[in-house]
C-alpha cells in the first residue's frame, strides 16, 4: 500500500477568505471538464497532452487523474495567458457524478491532491471529493 499524504505542503489551507490557488478539476454539467492553472502546473499539463481518469474498482469513491497516450486531448485557448485546460465528455461527467450520487444538473469543482502516487506504473493524482460539494 502507498499512502497519499495530505499536509501543509501538499494541500495548504485557505486563510481568512484569501484565495489560495490550489489545483482543481471542474466538471461542468454540459460535459466540459477543466483544470485550473494550479492543476496544470502541478500535473505538468500542457495543450495537446492526453489525460485519463480512473476509478478504483475496490473503492469506487477513489478517482485518479494521470497522463496516458490514449487519453483525452487537452485544449487551452490562450493557455499562455490563462493557464487552464479543458476537454469535453458528457458520459465521463455522468459516470463520475453518478459514482457519488450527486445531482447531474449541477456543475462541480474538486481539489486535486498535491502529490502523486504510483498506481500500475502511472503517476496518478487523486480527486478529493467531499460530500458537501
N, C-alpha and C positions, 0 to 999 in steps of 0.2 A: 504494500500500500504506500502511496505517496500522498502526503498532506499538502493541501493548498493553504498556505499561511496568510492570514489577514492580520496586518499590524499597521503602525503609523506610516511605514514606508510604502507598503503595497496597497493600502486603502486609507488614505488620510481622511480625517473627518472634516466636516464643514463647520466653521465657527461663526456664530452670530449673524447668520444670513449672508455672509460673504460667499461669493461664488468661487468655488474651487473647481478647477477644470479636471474632472475625473473622467476616465474612459467610460463611454456609454454606448449602448446599442439601442436604437429605436425601432419599434415595429409599428408602422402605420397601418391603420385599418384598411387602407386601399391596397396593401401589399408591399409598400415601399419599406425597405429595411436599410437603415443608415447607421453609420459610425461617425461619432463626433471627432473633432480634431485630436483630442487627447487619446481616444481609442486608436486612431490611425497612427499616431506617434508610438504608442505603447506596443501595438501589434506589428509595427513596421509595415503598414498598409499603404499602397500607392495605387493610382488609377491603373487598371489593367490587371492587377493582382486578382487571384481567384481564391475564394474562401468557401469553406463548408461549415455547416453546423452539425453537431452530433448530439444525440440523446443517449444517456446511459441506460441500457436495457435493464440493468439490475436495480437502478434507482432513477426512474423516469423524471424526477424533479431536477436532475442534473443535466444541464445542457452546456456544450462547449463550442468554441469558435476556433478554427485553425485554417491555415493556408493549405490548399490542395489543388493539384494541377487540373482536376476535373470539377473544380468548384464553380461558384457563380462569379462572373467577372464584375469587378467593382468599377464604377464610373464616378467621376468627380468634376463637375463643371466648376471652373475657376479654383481647382484644388490648391494651387499655389497661394491663393488669396484666402480661401475659406477653410480649407483643410479637412473637409468632411467627404465621405464616400458613400455611395448607395448602390443598391440593386433592387430589382422588383421580383417578388414571388409570393403571390397571394396564398397559394396552397401551403407554402412553408410558414407563412404568418399564421394561418389557420391551425396547422399542426402544432406549432409552438404554443399558441394561446390556448388551444383546447387541452393541452397537456396539464395546464394549471386551472382549467375550468374558469378562465377569465372571459369577460364579455367581448365577443368578436366585433361589436360595433364601436369599440374604443381603440385608441392608439396607446401604446405603452413604451416607456423608456426604462432600461435597466442598467445598472452598473456592470462593468466587466472587471474581473479580477485583475489586480495589478501585476501579478506574477503568473507565469505559465506553469503548466505541469506537462510531463511527457506521458502520452497515452497512445499505445500502438504506434510508436515511433513518430508521432506528431506532436509538435509544440502547441498545446491547447490552452485556451483561456476560458475560464468558467463565466457563465452569465449568472449574475447574482440576482435571483428572483426572490422577492418577499411577497407575502400575502396581502400587503396593503397597497399594492400598485393599482 
